[in-house]
Amino acid sequence: MKRRTFLKGGAVAGATTLVAAPAIAQSAPEIKWRLTSSFPKSLDTIYGTAQTFAKYVAEATDNKFQIQTFAAGELVPGLQALDAVSVNTVEMAQTPLYFYIGKEPALAYATGAPFGMNHRHQESWWYFGGGADLTNEALKPFKTHAILCGNSGTQMGGWFRKEIKTVDDLKGLKFRIAGMGGHVLAKLGVVPQQLAGGDIYAALEKGSLDAVEFVGPYDDEKLGFQKVAKYYYFPGWWEGGAMLHMIVNDEKWASLPKHYQAIVNQAASAAGAWMLEKYDSVNPAALKRLIANGAELKAFPQPVMEACYNATQEHLNELASKSDLFKRTKESHDAYQKELLFYTQIAENFYDNYLLSKMRNKT
């Protein structure tokens, strides 16, 4: 709200001493955009982030810049959000960019690559390690660019109808999984399926899926996966944290006044922080409810994790050998991850592990 006060009181009031009122009105035009999301309205944290973003933009412009949000399927299917922005069907979209690795594999790193960085490290890489520049280079052919707007944090490994005890248990498994993780698991015999959030439950209930992963306890509970699959695995190694973005049509972006562009950027940052903070608030209680209602919480066995890690390195190296952009993105990501893991093991990881040991001793 302080920014809104500044925009109204400082910038505009000061300008009135120099510029006539009609010129001020022209610099703050009334604009209406449409935003399509890749998520259903039932997911009040992810979809709610898009609504929160639009609310912040409207408040900072005295409702002169209004962005109407639409859930997946209302204007376009959830997996076609980037296409809709690219051809200017809508001005912007809220979507995870790894949905579109079939168009450009390097976009995997924009959301989260297998065994990649956690949310905090990702966002540091995005702003200070070249992540934004590399992603927007990948988006240039689509006449769009990405603005970071949220992160799920490290996700769960998903819901399975049967236990996963060995690597052989993955063979033939029909698994809903998005992004590069599905390509990796295919090397181990999994049959990956990419479905938008609103379509997953029905497929699992009908038996056309054997397992699903989505986000974490709060959203998974809302989607009802625990009703048809018993075993809840962790961690979601296929993305250490899933970054979400607002994808904006470049032509429409260029038409915005500069201070509207600044407001969009800051609103995305604020709404993104809201998203992660909300998940940290609601996931612990949701996990407890799921367990109380019969979900069996399990870690992926170490041999399974090792097989997945090795398959990941093989797959990513194959892609890097075929694409200069993918190679540069991978090298940038991996170098940044190495530096940050070196540092956080010394401070935060040691501290967190110490506190966890104290908590366990008290129970």
Buried (B, 14 or more C-beta within 10 A) or exposed (E): EEBBEEBEEEEBEEBEEEEEEEEBEEBBEEBEBBBBBBBBBBBBBBBBBBBBBBBBBBBBBEEBBBBEBBBBBEBBBBBBBBBBBBEEBBBBBBBBBBBBBEBBBBBBBBBBBBBBBBBBBBBBBBEEBBBBEBBBBBBEEBBBBBBBBBBBBBBBBBBBBEEBEEBEBBEEBBBBBBBBBBBBBBBBEBBBBBBBBBBBBEBBBEEEBBBBBBBBBBBBBBBEBBBBBBBBBBBBBBBBBBBBBBBBBBEBBEEBBEBBBBBBBBBBBBBBBBBBEBBEEBBEEBBEBBBEEEBEEBEBBEEBBEBBBEBBEEBBEEBBEEBEBBBBBBEBBBEBBEBBBEEBEEEEEEEEEEEEEEEEEEE
